[in-house]
């Protein structure tokens, strides 16, 4: 299990009310899912750039998959 750190976050009342209602009582898990989803969205441009480069780099693909991809 990963290490957890308690933190304080200030939110608008309406947003907190929604999070409490939608979370089924576990606001921490709800916020964690939201932050993990944002983390993936933040990484998307770098992943997209790598995929575009890798799609044109058959040597790198051959190294990764061990086969002739040309």
C-alpha positions as CSV (number, residue, x, y, z in Angstrom):
1,X,0.0,0.0,0.0
2,X,1.3,3.5,-0.8
3,X,2.1,6.0,1.8
4,X,-0.6,8.6,2.5
5,X,-0.2,12.2,3.6
6,X,-3.0,14.2,5.2
7,X,-3.5,17.6,3.6
8,X,-6.0,20.4,3.8
9,X,-7.8,21.7,0.7
10,X,-10.2,24.7,0.6
11,X,-13.1,24.2,-1.8
12,X,-16.2,26.2,-2.7
13,X,-19.2,25.0,-0.7
14,X,-21.1,23.8,-3.7
15,X,-18.2,21.7,-5.0
16,X,-17.6,20.1,-1.6
17,X,-21.3,19.3,-1.3
18,X,-21.3,17.6,-4.6
19,X,-18.1,15.6,-3.7
20,X,-19.6,14.5,-0.4
21,X,-22.8,13.4,-2.1
22,X,-21.1,11.6,-5.0
23,X,-18.4,10.0,-2.9
24,X,-20.7,7.8,-0.8
25,X,-19.0,9.2,2.2
26,X,-15.3,8.8,1.1
27,X,-14.3,12.2,-0.1
28,X,-10.6,11.2,0.0
29,X,-11.1,8.4,-2.5
30,X,-13.3,10.6,-4.7
31,X,-10.6,13.4,-4.8
32,X,-7.9,10.8,-5.4
33,X,-9.7,9.4,-8.4
34,X,-10.2,13.0,-9.7
35,X,-6.5,13.8,-9.3
36,X,-5.4,10.5,-10.9
37,X,-7.6,11.3,-13.9
38,X,-6.1,14.8,-14.2
39,X,-2.6,13.3,-13.9
40,X,-3.4,11.1,-17.0
41,X,-4.8,14.1,-18.9
42,X,-1.6,16.1,-18.0
43,X,0.6,13.2,-19.4
44,X,-1.4,12.8,-22.6
45,X,0.5,15.4,-24.7
46,X,3.9,13.7,-23.9
47,X,2.4,10.2,-24.5
48,X,0.9,11.4,-27.8
49,X,4.2,12.9,-28.9
50,X,6.1,9.7,-28.1
51,X,3.5,7.6,-30.0
52,X,3.8,9.9,-33.1
53,X,7.6,9.7,-32.9
54,X,7.6,6.0,-32.3
55,X,5.2,5.3,-35.2
56,X,7.8,6.7,-37.5
57,X,10.7,5.0,-35.8
58,X,10.7,1.4,-36.9
59,X,14.1,0.8,-35.4
60,X,12.8,1.7,-31.9
61,X,9.7,-0.5,-32.5
62,X,11.8,-3.4,-33.5
63,X,13.9,-2.9,-30.4
64,X,10.7,-2.9,-28.3
65,X,9.0,-5.8,-29.9
66,X,11.9,-7.8,-31.3
67,X,10.6,-8.2,-34.8
68,X,10.7,-6.7,-38.2
69,X,8.0,-4.0,-38.2
70,X,9.0,-2.2,-41.4
